[in-house]
C-alpha cells in the first residue's frame, strides 16, 4: 500500500515537472538573453528583466495549453482507470 502511494506521488511530481519545464525554460532563455543585452550595453536596471520574462512565459504558456491539457487528461484517465 505504501509503495503504491510513493509511486503515485512520484508520478504526479514528474508530470508537474514535465508540464512546467517548457515555461521555466522560456524564462531561463529570455533571462539569459536580457542579461547578455544588459552586459553588452552596460544597462544595469534590475527591473528590465521582469517584463520580457513574464511576457515570454505567458506566451509560451498560452502556446502549449493544448499539450498541457492532453497530458493532464491522459494522466487523470490513467489514475482513475488504474492503468
KOLDO-629774 format. One record per residue (C-alpha): x, y, z negated; residue number from 0. Coordinates in Angstrom, 2 decimals. Layout:
<atom><x>X</x><y>Y</y><z>Z</z><num>NUM</num></atom>
...
***
This chain:
<atom><x>0.00</x><y>0.00</y><z>0.00</z><num>0</num></atom>
<atom><x>2.83</x><y>2.40</y><z>-0.86</z><num>1</num></atom>
<atom><x>4.65</x><y>1.53</y><z>2.37</z><num>2</num></atom>
<atom><x>1.58</x><y>2.43</y><z>4.40</z><num>3</num></atom>
<atom><x>1.34</x><y>5.80</y><z>2.62</z><num>4</num></atom>
<atom><x>5.01</x><y>6.52</y><z>3.26</z><num>5</num></atom>
<atom><x>4.59</x><y>5.62</y><z>6.93</z><num>6</num></atom>
<atom><x>1.56</x><y>7.92</y><z>7.23</z><num>7</num></atom>
<atom><x>3.40</x><y>10.85</y><z>5.66</z><num>8</num></atom>
<atom><x>6.49</x><y>10.24</y><z>7.81</z><num>9</num></atom>
<atom><x>4.38</x><y>10.11</y><z>10.98</z><num>10</num></atom>
<atom><x>2.47</x><y>13.27</y><z>10.01</z><num>11</num></atom>
<atom><x>5.70</x><y>15.17</y><z>9.34</z><num>12</num></atom>
<atom><x>7.26</x><y>14.03</y><z>12.61</z><num>13</num></atom>
<atom><x>4.13</x><y>15.10</y><z>14.51</z><num>14</num></atom>
<atom><x>4.20</x><y>18.52</y><z>12.81</z><num>15</num></atom>
<atom><x>7.88</x><y>18.95</y><z>13.67</z><num>16</num></atom>
<atom><x>7.29</x><y>17.90</y><z>17.28</z><num>17</num></atom>
<atom><x>4.40</x><y>20.38</y><z>17.63</z><num>18</num></atom>
<atom><x>6.28</x><y>23.27</y><z>16.04</z><num>19</num></atom>
<atom><x>9.59</x><y>22.69</y><z>17.83</z><num>20</num></atom>
<atom><x>8.80</x><y>24.49</y><z>21.13</z><num>21</num></atom>
<atom><x>7.56</x><y>27.60</y><z>19.35</z><num>22</num></atom>
<atom><x>10.52</x><y>27.66</y><z>16.97</z><num>23</num></atom>
<atom><x>12.93</x><y>27.05</y><z>19.84</z><num>24</num></atom>
<atom><x>11.45</x><y>30.04</y><z>21.70</z><num>25</num></atom>
<atom><x>12.02</x><y>32.21</y><z>18.63</z><num>26</num></atom>
<atom><x>15.59</x><y>30.96</y><z>18.37</z><num>27</num></atom>
<atom><x>16.40</x><y>31.63</y><z>22.02</z><num>28</num></atom>
<atom><x>14.79</x><y>35.07</y><z>22.01</z><num>29</num></atom>
<atom><x>16.60</x><y>35.96</y><z>18.77</z><num>30</num></atom>
<atom><x>19.90</x><y>34.89</y><z>20.29</z><num>31</num></atom>
<atom><x>19.31</x><y>36.96</y><z>23.44</z><num>32</num></atom>
<atom><x>18.33</x><y>40.02</y><z>21.41</z><num>33</num></atom>
<atom><x>21.39</x><y>39.55</y><z>19.16</z><num>34</num></atom>
<atom><x>23.69</x><y>39.40</y><z>22.18</z><num>35</num></atom>
<atom><x>21.99</x><y>42.51</y><z>23.59</z><num>36</num></atom>
<atom><x>22.46</x><y>44.32</y><z>20.27</z><num>37</num></atom>
<atom><x>26.11</x><y>43.32</y><z>20.13</z><num>38</num></atom>
<atom><x>26.81</x><y>44.46</y><z>23.68</z><num>39</num></atom>
<atom><x>25.01</x><y>47.78</y><z>23.31</z><num>40</num></atom>
<atom><x>26.05</x><y>48.31</y><z>19.67</z><num>41</num></atom>
<atom><x>22.44</x><y>49.00</y><z>18.69</z><num>42</num></atom>
<atom><x>22.13</x><y>47.59</y><z>15.17</z><num>43</num></atom>
<atom><x>18.44</x><y>48.15</y><z>14.49</z><num>44</num></atom>
<atom><x>17.18</x><y>45.27</y><z>12.32</z><num>45</num></atom>
<atom><x>13.53</x><y>45.65</y><z>13.32</z><num>46</num></atom>
<atom><x>14.35</x><y>45.33</y><z>17.02</z><num>47</num></atom>
<atom><x>14.38</x><y>41.53</y><z>16.85</z><num>48</num></atom>
<atom><x>10.90</x><y>41.09</y><z>15.38</z><num>49</num></atom>
<atom><x>8.67</x><y>42.33</y><z>18.20</z><num>50</num></atom>
<atom><x>10.27</x><y>40.28</y><z>21.02</z><num>51</num></atom>
<atom><x>10.42</x><y>37.17</y><z>18.82</z><num>52</num></atom>
<atom><x>6.79</x><y>37.43</y><z>17.78</z><num>53</num></atom>
<atom><x>5.62</x><y>38.20</y><z>21.31</z><num>54</num></atom>
<atom><x>7.62</x><y>35.33</y><z>22.80</z><num>55</num></atom>
<atom><x>6.45</x><y>32.86</y><z>20.18</z><num>56</num></atom>
<atom><x>2.82</x><y>33.85</y><z>20.72</z><num>57</num></atom>
<atom><x>3.18</x><y>33.47</y><z>24.49</z><num>58</num></atom>
<atom><x>4.79</x><y>30.03</y><z>24.12</z><num>59</num></atom>
<atom><x>2.14</x><y>29.03</y><z>21.60</z><num>60</num></atom>
<atom><x>-0.66</x><y>30.00</y><z>23.95</z><num>61</num></atom>
<atom><x>1.05</x><y>28.25</y><z>26.87</z><num>62</num></atom>
<atom><x>1.38</x><y>24.93</y><z>25.03</z><num>63</num></atom>
<atom><x>-2.03</x><y>24.86</y><z>23.32</z><num>64</num></atom>
<atom><x>-3.39</x><y>22.17</y><z>25.71</z><num>65</num></atom>
<atom><x>-0.42</x><y>19.92</y><z>24.95</z><num>66</num></atom>
<atom><x>-0.78</x><y>20.51</y><z>21.21</z><num>67</num></atom>
<atom><x>-4.48</x><y>19.64</y><z>21.35</z><num>68</num></atom>
<atom><x>-3.79</x><y>16.43</y><z>23.28</z><num>69</num></atom>
<atom><x>-1.10</x><y>15.33</y><z>20.84</z><num>70</num></atom>
<atom><x>-3.34</x><y>16.07</y><z>17.86</z><num>71</num></atom>
<atom><x>-6.29</x><y>14.21</y><z>19.38</z><num>72</num></atom>
<atom><x>-4.10</x><y>11.19</y><z>20.11</z><num>73</num></atom>
<atom><x>-2.74</x><y>11.23</y><z>16.57</z><num>74</num></atom>
<atom><x>-6.17</x><y>11.61</y><z>14.98</z><num>75</num></atom>
<atom><x>-7.56</x><y>8.80</y><z>17.16</z><num>76</num></atom>
<atom><x>-4.70</x><y>6.54</y><z>16.15</z><num>77</num></atom>
<atom><x>-5.24</x><y>7.41</y><z>12.47</z><num>78</num></atom>
<atom><x>-8.98</x><y>6.74</y><z>12.50</z><num>79</num></atom>
<atom><x>-8.79</x><y>3.56</y><z>14.57</z><num>80</num></atom>
<atom><x>-5.88</x><y>2.18</y><z>12.57</z><num>81</num></atom>
<atom><x>-3.53</x><y>1.72</y><z>15.51</z><num>82</num></atom>
***
